[in-house]
Amino acid sequence: MKYGPYYGHYVTGPALVITDPEDVRTVLKNIDDFPKSDEGAKAVQHAKQLFGPLNLVAANHEEWHGQRSLLNKAFTSNSLFFEPILKKVNLCVSKWENKPKVCVGDDLHKMALDVLATCILGMDFDTLSGNYSEPLEAYHNSLLSSVHPLRLLIPRINTLPVKRNEAMFRNLSIFDKYIWGIMDQTKKRMQEKKESQTLHLESSTKSMIELMYESTLDEATIRDNVSTFFIVGHETTATSLSWLIAILVSNPEIQQKARQEVLDKVPNELTYDSLKELTFIDGLLKEGLRMYPPAPIMMGRYAKKDSIIGNVRVPAGTKIDLNHITMAYDPKIWGDPTVIRPERWLPENLTKEQRNAWTPFSGGPRICIGMNFSLLEQKLFLVCLLKRFKEIKLDPQGKITSIHPGLFNYSPNLEKLIIQFN
């Protein structure tokens, strides 16, 4: 790394940026010494209907521990999600049959949203079948507009009486009412179960919203968690799936090797247990997330007290950012970081430093609660895609490019991701 394992930036104020895997691990492991800052919530105060501050992602200390312990029950066993995810994946992939070319981004987002709703929220949005309602459209539009860099850096822009602000706040209001409606539907179903003396399901099969209602969480906290899961529960997965398709069409040899593993090890019906045999597919998933992490830089931590990180003395109050993308492309760690090599994830090839440098889902106690859920969804999608189509190519009108080229490579330009399925 040209500038060493530490450097500073001053975009939103001075911050210590860490790029060394061991030092990143120190920050992620000691969550009470390096808690979440509230600056992120302040930056998106104009869009609090989307980024409510009373959620698992923003909480600290006892509040976080309580929410995490409760919501863990919604992710007790991936096997419970296998069938509902498989159903949505097959529906998505089947839509691409017998079409000369497909702009896949829209369907990937709808599939990820339907999976989230079915498995975690306890209802079926069925957007893949065309039920893309006004609230969901409002959510999509308000998300795109509310995180514009100028809005975050110059908050006064959000108070100006201009049409773009009027549209954003109108969409936020529509989405907010939609979230409260989902919660009301959940309460109604819970009451119907109680009145009909239906046996309660085990906690592992209850929706996330049901678990929160059965706890001591207030409705404002429940609302903020539901809206947050809308974003982190499907936007990041859809983005990762888009990059995986981009990798397949850009690397025909990797595509064929992955397909051959699927055909050899899952020749008949796909089952949850058969997924365990697909080691090359596992490596491909992890390579995709290494090269295109959903959050290239994790901002918003701070030192609660005077601390030492590596060889650096960090005064209390110092803002800390963790640079995942730098670790992911460090040649000292990976050797050939710009090369996609799924084989590097075989146990005999993987080093401890590489394992620590792979942080697309964060790490430590606050590692993403839905990591295994997202990986299962991505794996099922890849397997079904490769089993169904003999060849996946980029259409001559398509192009693989990032929305922010040269910045974070966060999301591919979905309007240009036009694919041919043979």
N, C-alpha and C positions, 0 to 999 in steps of 0.2 A: 504494500500500500504506500503510495507516494508520500502521503502526509503522516504516516504512522497510524497507530491504533486510535488516536484521539484527535479531534479538531473541534472548532467551534463554528457556529453560524448565528446570524443575527436577523433572520427573516422575521420572526415574531418575538425577538428579544434574544439575549445571549443564552446559549445552551451548550452543554458538553455532549458531543456526539461520539458514541462508542462503536468501534468496529472490530474489536477483538472478541472472539467467541467466548473465552473464559470470563472476560469482564462483562460481556452481555449476560452470560449465565449467572454471574453474581447479582446483577440488578434484578433479573427475572426471578431468581430464587428467593431473595430477601424482600418480599412484597411490602412488609410493614416499614422497612427502612427506606424503600424507594416506592412510595405509593403513587397513585394516579393524581395528576394535577387537575384542578377544576377549570383550567384555562381553555381546554377543549370545549367544555360545555358553554363557557362564556362566548367563545368564538362563533358557536352556532345557536346562540340565544334566539336569533330571528327565526329559527326553524325548530323550536322546541317540540313541536308536534311529531317531528321525525326523530330528533335526538334528545328525548327527554332525559334529564340528569339523574333520575331515580332508577337506574338500571344496573344490571350486573357488570357491564363493561366499565361504567364510570364509578361504581361504588368502591369504598375502601374499608379496611379494618373489619370491625364486627359486622357492619352492614353487608360487606361483600361476603364474608364467611357464611352468614346466615342465608343469603340468596343462593350462593354457590351450592351449599349443602342441600338446599331444597331442589334446585333445578337439575342437579345431578341425577335425580330420580327419573327425569324424563329421558335420560340417555343411558339407562342401565344395561341394555343389551342391544347390540346392532342387529342381531338375528331377528328381532321383532320388526325391524324396518325393512327387511329384505324384500318381502312380497309387495308391499305398497310402493316401494321405490322401483322395483322391477316393472310393475304395471305402468307407471308413468314413463319410465325410460323406453319401454317397448312402444308406447303410444307415440312418443316423440320421434323415435327412429323410423317407425312405420310411415310417418307423414312424408318422409323423404324418398320413399320408393317411387320409381317410375316418373321421376321429375328430372328434366334435363339439367337443372341447376337449382341450388337452394342457398338463400342468404340465411345462414343457420342461427344467427345471434338471437333473433326474436324468440324462436322456439326454445332455445337453451334457457333463456330467462324464464319463460313460462313454465317449462318443465321443472326447473329448480324451485320456482315459487309454489307449484302444485305439490311437489314433494315435501317442502317445508310445511305447507298447510295441512296435508294429510297426516304426516307423521308426528309433527310437533304441536300444531295448533288445534288438531282434532276436528278439522273440517276439510272439505274438498272444494277448492276454488274452481277447478276444472277449466283453467284458462287455455290449456292445450286444445280443448274442443271448441274454442271460440268464445268462452264466457269471460271475456276481458272487460270488466265493468268500469264505469267511470271512476270509482275510488282507486282502483289499481292503476289506471292511467294517470290519475292525479298524483298518486304516490311517485310514479316514475318521473313525471315532469317536475314535481317539487324537489325530488332528490337531485336531479340534474342542475336545477337552477340554484338551489340553496347552498351548494358546496363550491360555487364559483370562487376562485382565489381572491378576486376583488372584494367579494362580500365578506370573506374571512379577515382580510387585511385592513379593509376600510369599512367598519361596521356602519358608519353613517349612511352609506349607500342604501342600506336596507330601510331607512326611514324616508327616503325620497318619494314623493307622490308621482311615480311613473308607472306606466302600464306593466312593465315586467315585474315590479314589486306587487302590484295588484293581482296579477296572475299567479305569482308564487304563493301569496298568502291565501288566495282563494283555493288553490290546490291543497295547501296544507290543512285548511279547514275541512275540506271534503275528506281527506285521508284521516284526520283526527276523529271525525264522526264515524267513519268506517271502523276504526279500531274499537271505539266504544260499543259499536254494534256487534262486533265479534264477541266481545266480552259479555254483552247481554245475552247473546245466543248461547254461550257456554253456561251462564247461570241458569238459563231456562232449561237446558238439557239436564243439568245437575239436579234441578228441582223435580223434573219429570221422573228421573231415576228414583229419587227419594220417595215421591208420592206413589209410584208404581211398585215400590218395595223391590226394585231390581237390585240384585246382588252387586255390590260395588266391585269393580275390577281391581286387580292388584295395582299398586302405585306405579309399577313399571309400564303399565299399559294406559295410564291416564295421560291426557294431554297436558302440556306445560301450563296452560291457563287454568285447568282444573286443579293442578297441584298448587298453584299460587293462591287460588281462592280458598283451598282447604287449609292453607297456612295462615299466618297472622299478617301477611303482607296487605297493605292498604291498596285501594284501587288505583291510586295515582302511580304507585310503583309497578303494579301489574300492567297498567297501560304503557308505561315507558319501556318495560321489558318486551312487550309484544311488538311495539313499533321498532325497537332495536333489533329484534330477531328478524323482522322483515328485511332489514338491510344486511346484517352479518350472516343471516341464515340462508340467503339465496343469491345475493349479488356477487359475493366472492366466489361461490361455487360455479355460478354461470360463467364468470370471467375465466376461472381456471379451466373449465371445459372448453371454452373458446380457444385458449392457448394450446390445449392438448390437440384439438383438431388442426390448428396451425402447424404444430410439430409434426403430425402424421403426414400432412400433405407436403411438407417441406423436406421430409426425410423418408422416402419410399422404402429404403432398406429397413429402417426401424419399424415402419408400418407393417411390412411383410413379416418381420420376425415376431412382432407382437401378435399379429393375426395367426401365425402358425402355432404359437404357444396356446392360444385360445382353442384352436381347432384340435390340437393334440390332447390337451388336458381337459377340455370340456366338449367332447364330441357329441354328447347327447344333451339331455336337459340340464340347464344351469341350476345349481343349488348353492346354498350359502356355504356349505363345506367345500364345494369345488373351487370356490374363489381363492382358497388358501394355497392352492397349487400354483398360482399364476405369479411367479417371482419376477419375471421380466416386466409384466404389467405393473407390478408394485414399483419397480425401479423407474419405469416410465412416468408414473404419477409423481414420484418424488423429484425426478429431474425437472418435470414441468413446473412444479411448485418452487424448486430451487431457482430456476432461471426467470420465472415470472411470478414472484410472490405477490399475493393479493395486497399486502401492505408493505411496500419496499422499505419504508422507514417508519418505525414506531415512535411517535412523539407523545409527550404528555406525562412523563415520569419526573419526579424531583427527589432530591435528597432531603429526608426529613430531619436529619442531624448531620453533623460533621462526620464524614466517612472517608474511607480509602477504597478506591476501585483500581485494582492492578497496582500501578506505580504512581497513581495520581491522588492527591488529597482533594477531596470534594467538599467545599463548605456547605453547610445547611442552607437549603433553599435553592440550590443550583438546579436548573432545569436539565433533564437528561433525555437525549434521543438515542434510540438504538437503530443502527444502520444495517438492516438485514441484507440489502442488495449488495453492499460492499463485501460482506462475508461470503455471499453466494458466488461472487466473481473474483475472489482472491486466488491468484495462481499458486500462492504458497500453500493454500489449503487443498485446492482441487487439481492442480497441475494443468489441466486444460479446461478451464471453467466455461469457455464459450462453446464447447463441444457437448452435444447431448449424448450421454452414455448411460443408459439404464443399468448396465452391468456394474457400474461403480457402487450400486446399492446392495450388491450381494454381501452377506456378512463377512466373507473372507477378504473383501476389497475395501471395506469401509473402515476409516480410522475414527478415533475418538474425537479428534478435532473437527472432522467433517460432520459427525453426528451432532456436535454442539453448534456448528455453524448453520445447520438447517433449522430455521425458525419461522416458516411461513405461518404457523399457527401460534406464534409466540412461544412461551416456555415457562417452566417453573409451575408453581401452584395455580397461576392465572392462565395457564395454557387454554386455548380455545375449547370451550365446553363441548362444541359440536365437531371437533376434529375428526374423530372416528366416523361420525355420521356423514360428514362431507366426503371423506375418503371412500366410504362404501358407495356413496352415490356416484362418485367419479369412476370408480372401478367398474361398477355395474354398467354404466354408460359405455365405457370403452369396450367392455366384453361384448355387449349387445351390438354395438356399432360394427365391430370387426367380424362378428359372426354373420351379420346380415349382408354386408357388402364386400365384394371381392377386391374392390379398389376404391380409394377415396382420393380425389384430385382437386386441385385449385382450378376453378374456372378461369378461362383466359381473361374475363372481365374482373376477376377477383384480385385482391392484393393483401398481403399480410403486412400490416403496419400498425404502429401504436397510435392511440389518440394523442399521447404526449410524447412524440419521438424525442429522444435525447434527454428526457426528464426522468420519469420513473418507469417507463414501459409497463404501466399499471394495467391498462386494458387495451385489447386489440380494437381496431376500428371495425365494428361489427357490420357496418354497411358495406365494407369491402371484403368481408369474409364470405365469399360466394364459392360454394363447393359443388362438385359433381360426384354423384354416388353411382357406381357401376355394380 
